[in-house]
Amino acid sequence: MTYVDGFVTAVPTANKEAYRAYCQLMGGLFKEYGALEVIDCWGDDVPPGKLTSFPLAVQCAENETVAFGWTAWASRAARDEAWKKVMADPRMQPGANPMPFDGKRMIYGGFEKL
């Protein structure tokens, strides 16, 4: 069964190209370790809400854009094993690949495909 990691974050709009480059690097890294598919998206029609919304969830500021993405894995076990390798990879060490956004406001999780 396919397993999916998903995330939503706020990215400074001025960092769009840096974010694109970051996603390409991360997507390649995940695929090296077994990801089946990596999809990264830049917000285009993401309305603010009064009670709930993507912008509210990530505390998106006026000069930021909501980004959304997911990575598909063959299984939860494949994903768990890959993440161990990803986190040990030198390209993931502090300072080697700084995120072009505030990672503290990223929401993420793992999901079983229905």
GROMACS elastic network, one bead per residue, 0.5 to 0.9 nm:
[ bonds ]
;  ai    aj funct       b0    kb
    1    73     6  0.87819   500
    1    74     6  0.63782   500
    1    75     6  0.56317   500
    1    76     6  0.83440   500
    1   112     6  0.77963   500
    1   113     6  0.70304   500
    1   114     6  0.88259   500
    2    72     6  0.66301   500
    2    73     6  0.57086   500
    2    75     6  0.50574   500
    2    76     6  0.76128   500
    2   111     6  0.89846   500
    2   112     6  0.68414   500
    2   113     6  0.57734   500
    2   114     6  0.88478   500
    3    71     6  0.83641   500
    3    72     6  0.58134   500
    3    73     6  0.51044   500
    3    74     6  0.61676   500
    3    76     6  0.54145   500
    3    77     6  0.88689   500
    3    78     6  0.86348   500
    3    79     6  0.74354   500
    3   110     6  0.71768   500
    3   111     6  0.58935   500
    3   113     6  0.58284   500
    4    70     6  0.65277   500
    4    71     6  0.55476   500
    4    73     6  0.60660   500
    4    74     6  0.87394   500
    4    75     6  0.83338   500
    4    76     6  0.81144   500
    4    79     6  0.84368   500
    4   109     6  0.83761   500
    4   110     6  0.56777   500
    4   111     6  0.50784   500
    4   112     6  0.64230   500
    4   113     6  0.69104   500
    5    69     6  0.83823   500
    5    70     6  0.53932   500
    5    71     6  0.51822   500
    5    72     6  0.66013   500
    5    73     6  0.80973   500
    5    79     6  0.84774   500
    5   108     6  0.71836   500
    5   109     6  0.56833   500
    5   111     6  0.61593   500
    5   112     6  0.89780   500
    6    68     6  0.76561   500
    6    69     6  0.57595   500
    6    71     6  0.65606   500
    6    72     6  0.88260   500
    6   107     6  0.83762   500
    6   108     6  0.54631   500
    6   109     6  0.56271   500
    6   110     6  0.63684   500
    6   111     6  0.75544   500
    7    67     6  0.82272   500
    7    68     6  0.57571   500
    7    69     6  0.55160   500
    7    70     6  0.63307   500
    7   106     6  0.68209   500
    7   107     6  0.55187   500
    7   109     6  0.66635   500
    8    54     6  0.73281   500
    8    57     6  0.83860   500
    8    58     6  0.72146   500
    8    66     6  0.69611   500
    8    67     6  0.57206   500
    8    69     6  0.67061   500
    8   105     6  0.86715   500
    8   106     6  0.57668   500
    8   107     6  0.54022   500
    8   108     6  0.64889   500
    9    54     6  0.83684   500
    9    55     6  0.85048   500
    9    57     6  0.85078   500
    9    58     6  0.57110   500
    9    59     6  0.87450   500
    9    60     6  0.80572   500
    9    65     6  0.83643   500
    9    66     6  0.57349   500
    9    67     6  0.53476   500
    9    68     6  0.65785   500
    9   101     6  0.79331   500
    9   102     6  0.80229   500
    9   103     6  0.75409   500
    9   105     6  0.62822   500
    9   107     6  0.64410   500
    9   108     6  0.86368   500
   10    13     6  0.87624   500
   10    54     6  0.89999   500
   10    55     6  0.75033   500
   10    58     6  0.59433   500
   10    59     6  0.73189   500
   10    60     6  0.53358   500
   10    61     6  0.78509   500
   10    64     6  0.59444   500
   10    65     6  0.55357   500
   10    67     6  0.60314   500
   10    68     6  0.88493   500
   10   101     6  0.68063   500
   10   102     6  0.73466   500
   10   103     6  0.86765   500
   10   105     6  0.71413   500
   10   106     6  0.71474   500
   11    14     6  0.82982   500
   11    15     6  0.68034   500
   11    16     6  0.74088   500
   11    19     6  0.76433   500
   11    60     6  0.79878   500
   11    63     6  0.85836   500
   11    64     6  0.52084   500
   11    65     6  0.53225   500
   11    66     6  0.62656   500
   11    67     6  0.67190   500
   11   100     6  0.70730   500
   11   102     6  0.73485   500
   12    15     6  0.53263   500
   12    16     6  0.72199   500
   12    60     6  0.89101   500
   12    61     6  0.82939   500
   12    62     6  0.89918   500
   12    63     6  0.59711   500
   12    65     6  0.62503   500
   12    66     6  0.88448   500
   12   100     6  0.78196   500
   12   101     6  0.65373   500
   12   102     6  0.88821   500
   13    16     6  0.55915   500
   13    63     6  0.59151   500
   13    65     6  0.54576   500
   13    66     6  0.88849   500
   14    17     6  0.78866   500
   14    18     6  0.86117   500
   14    63     6  0.79420   500
   14    64     6  0.79346   500
   15    18     6  0.51474   500
   15    19     6  0.59031   500
   15    20     6  0.85239   500
   15    64     6  0.89008   500
   15   100     6  0.64726   500
   15   101     6  0.79716   500
   16    19     6  0.50272   500
   16    20     6  0.61429   500
   16    21     6  0.87316   500
   16    42     6  0.82554   500
   16    65     6  0.86541   500
   16   100     6  0.86312   500
   17    21     6  0.62546   500
   17    22     6  0.85312   500
   18    21     6  0.51362   500
   18    22     6  0.61169   500
   18    23     6  0.86057   500
   18    99     6  0.88396   500
   18   100     6  0.63845   500
   19    23     6  0.60810   500
   19    24     6  0.85845   500
   19    99     6  0.77529   500
   19   100     6  0.58125   500
   19   101     6  0.78952   500
   20    23     6  0.51144   500
   20    24     6  0.62540   500
   20    25     6  0.87518   500
   20    40     6  0.83448   500
   21    24     6  0.50982   500
   21    25     6  0.63078   500
   21    26     6  0.86401   500
   22    25     6  0.52126   500
   22    26     6  0.61294   500
   22    27     6  0.84279   500
   22    97     6  0.76922   500
   22    98     6  0.83816   500
   22    99     6  0.71296   500
   22   100     6  0.75379   500
   23    26     6  0.50363   500
   23    27     6  0.57287   500
   23    28     6  0.83114   500
   23    39     6  0.88966   500
   23    40     6  0.68564   500
   24    27     6  0.51225   500
   24    28     6  0.60817   500
   24    29     6  0.85408   500
   24    40     6  0.88708   500
   25    28     6  0.52522   500
   25    29     6  0.62219   500
   25    30     6  0.87429   500
   25    97     6  0.88039   500
   26    30     6  0.61320   500
   26    31     6  0.85441   500
   26    38     6  0.89814   500
   26    92     6  0.89638   500
   27    30     6  0.51458   500
   27    31     6  0.61382   500
   27    32     6  0.85811   500
   27    35     6  0.83419   500
   27    37     6  0.83129   500
   27    38     6  0.57264   500
   27    39     6  0.80400   500
   27    40     6  0.86112   500
   27    71     6  0.82520   500
   28    31     6  0.51007   500
   28    32     6  0.61485   500
   28    33     6  0.87825   500
   28    35     6  0.89715   500
   28    38     6  0.85474   500
   29    32     6  0.50940   500
   29    33     6  0.65885   500
   29    34     6  0.89537   500
   29    35     6  0.87636   500
   29    86     6  0.71388   500
   29    89     6  0.88408   500
   29    91     6  0.85720   500
   30    33     6  0.52063   500
   30    34     6  0.63980   500
   30    35     6  0.53611   500
   30    36     6  0.86947   500
   30    37     6  0.87808   500
   30    38     6  0.78014   500
   30    71     6  0.81056   500
   30    82     6  0.75201   500
   30    83     6  0.82623   500
   30    86     6  0.70675   500
   31    36     6  0.66224   500
   31    37     6  0.73296   500
   31    38     6  0.77079   500
   32    35     6  0.72681   500
   32    82     6  0.89657   500
   33    78     6  0.89400   500
   33    79     6  0.87597   500
   33    81     6  0.85829   500
   33    82     6  0.52981   500
   33    83     6  0.81049   500
   33    85     6  0.71684   500
   33    86     6  0.71564   500
   34    73     6  0.69771   500
   34    74     6  0.80374   500
   34    78     6  0.73283   500
   34    79     6  0.78184   500
   34    82     6  0.66279   500
   35    38     6  0.70412   500
   35    71     6  0.66033   500
   35    72     6  0.58914   500
   35    74     6  0.74599   500
   35    78     6  0.84636   500
   35    79     6  0.76090   500
   35    82     6  0.80794   500
   36    71     6  0.74289   500
   36    72     6  0.53897   500
   36    73     6  0.53664   500
   36    74     6  0.68344   500
   37    70     6  0.81547   500
   37    71     6  0.56335   500
   37    72     6  0.51228   500
   37    73     6  0.73323   500
   38    69     6  0.75908   500
   38    70     6  0.59657   500
   38    72     6  0.64935   500
   39    68     6  0.84655   500
   39    69     6  0.53624   500
   39    70     6  0.53988   500
   39    71     6  0.63495   500
   39    72     6  0.86783   500
   40    67     6  0.74436   500
   40    68     6  0.61451   500
   40    70     6  0.66922   500
   40    71     6  0.86880   500
   41    44     6  0.89226   500
   41    66     6  0.87309   500
   41    67     6  0.56376   500
   41    68     6  0.51355   500
   41    69     6  0.56961   500
   41    70     6  0.89386   500
   42    65     6  0.72537   500
   42    66     6  0.65618   500
   42    68     6  0.65991   500
   42    69     6  0.86830   500
   43    46     6  0.59704   500
   43    65     6  0.59907   500
   43    66     6  0.50435   500
   43    67     6  0.54621   500
   43    68     6  0.73079   500
   44    65     6  0.83571   500
   44    66     6  0.84126   500
   46    53     6  0.81468   500
   46    54     6  0.70742   500
   46    55     6  0.74129   500
   46    65     6  0.87417   500
   46    66     6  0.73280   500
   47    53     6  0.72620   500
   47    54     6  0.79109   500
   47    55     6  0.75151   500
   48    52     6  0.80777   500
   48    53     6  0.58446   500
   48    54     6  0.72213   500
   48    55     6  0.56809   500
   48    56     6  0.68396   500
   49    52     6  0.53075   500
   49    54     6  0.80054   500
   49    55     6  0.75196   500
   49    56     6  0.68379   500
   50    53     6  0.76508   500
   50    56     6  0.81331   500
   51    56     6  0.80378   500
   52    55     6  0.83639   500
   52    56     6  0.62684   500
   52    57     6  0.70958   500
   53    56     6  0.52096   500
   53    57     6  0.61146   500
   53    58     6  0.88389   500
   54    57     6  0.50814   500
   54    58     6  0.64771   500
   54    59     6  0.84524   500
   54    60     6  0.81957   500
   54    66     6  0.71049   500
   55    58     6  0.55290   500
   55    59     6  0.58025   500
   55    61     6  0.80355   500
   55    65     6  0.82277   500
   55    66     6  0.64136   500
   56    60     6  0.63955   500
   57    60     6  0.78114   500
   57   105     6  0.81790   500
   57   106     6  0.87034   500
   57   107     6  0.77713   500
   58    61     6  0.89676   500
   58    66     6  0.79250   500
   58   104     6  0.89737   500
   58   105     6  0.51701   500
   58   106     6  0.62297   500
   58   107     6  0.70551   500
   59   105     6  0.69861   500
   60    63     6  0.81050   500
   60    64     6  0.59106   500
   60    65     6  0.68965   500
   60    66     6  0.68389   500
   60   105     6  0.87057   500
   61    64     6  0.52560   500
   61    65     6  0.79332   500
   62    65     6  0.79837   500
   72    75     6  0.85189   500
   72    79     6  0.85173   500
   73    76     6  0.71471   500
   73    77     6  0.89132   500
   73    78     6  0.65074   500
   73    79     6  0.57755   500
   74    77     6  0.82316   500
   74    78     6  0.61531   500
   74    79     6  0.74874   500
   75    78     6  0.51121   500
   75    79     6  0.62637   500
   75    80     6  0.86271   500
   75   112     6  0.84750   500
   76    79     6  0.50162   500
   76    80     6  0.60600   500
   76    81     6  0.85827   500
   76   110     6  0.82780   500
   76   111     6  0.86221   500
   76   112     6  0.78335   500
   77    80     6  0.50962   500
   77    81     6  0.61588   500
   77    82     6  0.84948   500
   78    81     6  0.52663   500
   78    82     6  0.60654   500
   78    83     6  0.86215   500
   79    82     6  0.50452   500
   79    83     6  0.60875   500
   79    84     6  0.87512   500
   80    83     6  0.52661   500
   80    84     6  0.65874   500
   81    84     6  0.53775   500
   81    85     6  0.67330   500
   81    86     6  0.88572   500
   82    85     6  0.51609   500
   82    86     6  0.60510   500
   82    87     6  0.85951   500
   83    87     6  0.59719   500
   83    88     6  0.84548   500
   84    87     6  0.53793   500
   84    88     6  0.63538   500
   84    89     6  0.87847   500
   85    88     6  0.51041   500
   85    89     6  0.61209   500
   86    89     6  0.51572   500
   86    90     6  0.86398   500
   86    91     6  0.84473   500
   86    92     6  0.69690   500
   87    90     6  0.81882   500
   87    91     6  0.87045   500
   87    92     6  0.59951   500
   87    93     6  0.75748   500
   88    91     6  0.85086   500
   88    92     6  0.70827   500
   88    93     6  0.76005   500
   89    92     6  0.55549   500
   89    93     6  0.70849   500
   90    93     6  0.53299   500
   90    94     6  0.89060   500
   90    96     6  0.74187   500
   91    94     6  0.85669   500
   91    95     6  0.89045   500
   91    96     6  0.55663   500
   91    97     6  0.62770   500
   92    95     6  0.81685   500
   92    96     6  0.62191   500
   92    97     6  0.61376   500
   92    98     6  0.86841   500
   93    96     6  0.55291   500
   93    97     6  0.72524   500
   94    97     6  0.70648   500
   94    98     6  0.72751   500
   95    98     6  0.56167   500
   98   101     6  0.86803   500
   99   102     6  0.72880   500
   99   103     6  0.71228   500
  100   103     6  0.86652   500
  101   104     6  0.88727   500
  101   105     6  0.87163   500
  101   106     6  0.88545   500
  102   105     6  0.59311   500
  102   106     6  0.72822   500
  103   106     6  0.51719   500
  103   107     6  0.86354   500
  104   107     6  0.83164   500
  111   114     6  0.89994   500
